[in-house]
Amino acid sequence: MFRFVNINLSIDLRFKMANDSSSRAFEGLDDEDIAFIKRFILASGSLKELAATYGVSYPTVRLRLDRLIQKFRILDEFRDEDAYERLLRVQFAEGRFDATTFKHLLSAYQEQKGRS
């Protein structure tokens, strides 16, 4: 839904951030997330302008931003946790599966991890 023609811009931005020691907050973000952040900044934080740029509704852009905020929170809060658990939490924040599925997957993983 939020794809860009010029993906090189987000890749360049990711490279610059990867070489900056203060960019740990951006670890775990994909190219689509980086491109969205860039567009958000270029739109001066205007969700209305961003929605027009993408050709989608304001609520759609708001949902995308809310999911990105949640992803930042998860990556920050669980940065010292197991990579798989962090992945499950990020996938849930992105809406890839519902709360029941997330709880089952996380519970099963933690149970399996406890047995090892």
Summary of the structure (lengths in Angstrom):
residues: 116
radius of gyration: 16.1
end to end distance: 40.0
largest distance: 51.0
contacts: 277
relative contact order: 0.10
helix: 74%
strand: 0%
